Amino acid sequence: MKEISSYVKRTQKDYSMSFKLQVVQEIEQGKLSTYSACLNYGIQSRSTVVQWLRKFGNFDWETQTPSNMPKSPEQKIMELEAQVKLLEKQKALLERQAYVADKKAILFDMMIDLAEKEYHIDIRKNSPPEQSTTSEKKNKKQ
């Protein structure tokens, strides 16, 4: 016996504009997730709902921020707390990098001192660099 499937392939044209806008509005209000919208309304693919959100929703997909959706004070607090945590991590990383850079500078200083002492040459220039004598001669000839 052949089983009859209830699966019917749908296209974007099968859904009315008002239906799409209703689904998008319910998702943006937090009443539904994209997955539950698919289950509740018989939408076959979550990507279809995401596509509607991109086309008709209030979320700015370029900058990944809501364009005109009002945020509750709790949402703002959570975002600010997340931002503080991120900034604290970045600060700790930069402090670590500065510490390592300082240690490297001290180490390189010690290496230069050792090389100057060992090979009896001046590696560091104490005075500002002046033009070489060859470039001075070229300037006088011209």
C-alpha positions in Angstrom: 0.0 0.0 0.0 1.1 3.5 -0.8 1.1 6.0 2.1 -0.5 9.4 1.5 1.6 12.2 2.7 0.0 15.4 4.1 3.1 17.4 3.0 2.2 20.1 0.5 5.1 22.2 -0.9 4.3 25.9 -0.4 5.8 29.0 -1.8 6.0 32.6 -0.6 3.0 33.4 -2.7 0.8 31.0 -0.7 1.0 33.3 2.3 -0.9 36.6 2.3 0.8 39.8 3.3 -1.4 40.3 6.3 -0.5 36.8 7.5 3.2 37.5 7.1 2.9 40.8 9.0 0.9 39.1 11.8 3.5 36.4 12.3 6.4 39.0 12.3 4.5 41.2 14.8 3.9 38.3 17.1 7.6 37.3 17.0 8.8 40.8 17.6 6.4 41.2 20.6 7.9 38.1 22.1 4.7 36.0 21.9 6.2 33.4 19.6 9.7 32.2 18.6 10.4 31.5 14.9 10.2 27.8 15.6 6.9 28.0 17.4 5.5 30.2 14.7 6.3 27.4 12.2 4.5 24.8 14.4 1.5 27.0 15.2 0.8 28.2 11.7 2.0 25.3 9.7 4.9 27.1 8.0 7.2 24.5 6.6 10.5 26.2 7.1 12.0 28.4 9.8 14.0 30.1 7.2 10.8 31.4 5.6 9.9 33.1 8.9 13.4 34.6 9.2 13.1 35.9 5.7 9.8 37.6 6.6 11.5 39.1 9.7 14.3 40.5 7.5 11.8 42.0 5.0 9.0 43.2 7.3 10.5 43.4 10.8 11.8 46.3 12.8 15.2 44.7 13.3 18.1 46.3 11.4 20.0 43.3 10.1 22.9 45.3 8.8 23.9 46.7 12.2 22.3 43.9 14.2 20.2 46.3 16.3 16.5 46.9 16.7 15.7 50.0 14.7 12.5 51.3 16.4 11.5 48.5 18.8 11.2 50.0 22.3 13.3 48.2 24.9 12.1 47.5 28.4 14.3 48.8 31.3 15.3 45.2 32.1 16.5 44.7 28.5 18.5 47.9 28.6 20.1 46.8 31.9 21.0 43.4 30.6 22.5 45.0 27.4 24.5 47.4 29.6 25.7 44.6 31.9 26.8 42.6 28.9 28.6 45.6 27.5 30.3 46.2 30.9 31.5 42.6 30.9 32.9 42.9 27.4 34.7 46.1 28.3 36.2 44.5 31.4 37.5 41.6 29.4 39.0 44.0 26.8 40.6 46.0 29.5 42.1 42.9 31.1 43.5 41.8 27.8 44.9 45.2 27.1 46.5 45.4 30.5 48.1 42.0 30.0 49.4 43.1 26.6 50.8 46.3 28.1 52.5 44.2 30.9 54.1 41.9 28.3 55.2 44.9 26.1 56.9 46.5 29.2 58.7 43.2 30.0 59.8 42.9 26.4 61.1 46.5 26.4 63.1 45.8 29.6 64.5 42.5 28.1 65.5 44.2 24.8 67.2 47.0 26.8 69.2 44.5 28.7 70.1 42.7 25.5 71.3 46.0 23.9 73.3 46.8 27.1 74.9 43.4 27.0 75.7 43.6 23.3 77.3 47.1 23.7 79.4 45.9 26.6 80.4 42.6 24.9 81.2 43.9 21.5 82.3 47.5 22.5 80.0 49.2 20.0 77.3 51.9 20.4 74.0 50.5 19.3 71.8 53.2 20.7 72.1 56.7 19.2 72.4 59.3 21.8 71.9 62.3 19.5 69.2 62.8 16.8 70.1 61.3 13.5 71.8 63.7 11.1 72.1 63.5 7.4 74.9 61.2 6.2 78.0 62.8 4.6 77.2 61.1 1.3 73.8 62.8 1.0 75.4 66.2 2.0 77.9 65.8 -0.8 75.1 65.0 -3.3 73.2 68.1 -2.2 76.3 70.4 -2.7 76.9 69.0 -6.2 73.4 69.9 -7.4 
